[in-house]
Amino acid sequence: MIKVVRGNPTPEELAAALAVVQARAAARANAAAPDEVVRPEWASPARLARTRRTPAPGPRAWRTSYWPA
């Protein structure tokens, strides 16, 4: 709850002050939230579910060429 202790702010001044407080609170909440963990492709469980033993030609074929099946 925000309370005006002194003065008589105009609605525009009060709205500006509340926008600043809200923006600071949102920035602090975003900074405190942990970032989403991005797992590397080599750690993907989907890699283990592949049924194809030979890699298909393409941009990521080198990643699957050495993994044991």
C-alpha positions, 0 to 999 in steps of 0.5 A: 500500500502506498500512502501520500504523507505530504503534499497534494500530488496531481493524478499525473504525478502520482501515476508517474511515481507508481509507474516507477515503483512498479517498474523497480519491483518488476526488475527486482522480481526478474533479477531474483528469478532463476534463469531457465536452464538450457541443457546441451544437446548431448545431455538430451534424453531424446538422444537416447530414444533414437532408433536410427543407428547411422546419422543422417546427413545434415548440419548436426550429423557430426554430433551423432557420428560418435555416439554409441548406439 
